[in-house]
């Protein structure tokens, strides 16, 4: 039986061409004016997931052909 894609993970994470798993920086929705400028600039970019989670995430969001 085929393994199904975990949709919650697939919607939140993205695998790049080089194989890195990217996610959004946490805490962007509201209350951003109280953050310092350094944190505000940091929140604009996606961050890569740690190497320990990469293998698990790739298994959850693998594409079936």
C-alpha positions, 0 to 999 in steps of 0.5 A: 500500500502506498504511503499518503502525504501528510497534508498538514506537514506539506502545507507548512514546509517546503523542500528546496532543490538542494534538499533543504527543508524550509519553514516560516519563522514563527510568530509573524501573525500579530504583535510585531510592533513590539519586536525590535527591528532585528527580529522583524527583519529576521521574520521576513525570511524562511528558515531551514529546518534542523538536520535531525528533522529533515529525514522525517519530514521528507518521508512525510511529504514525499511525492508519489508518482 
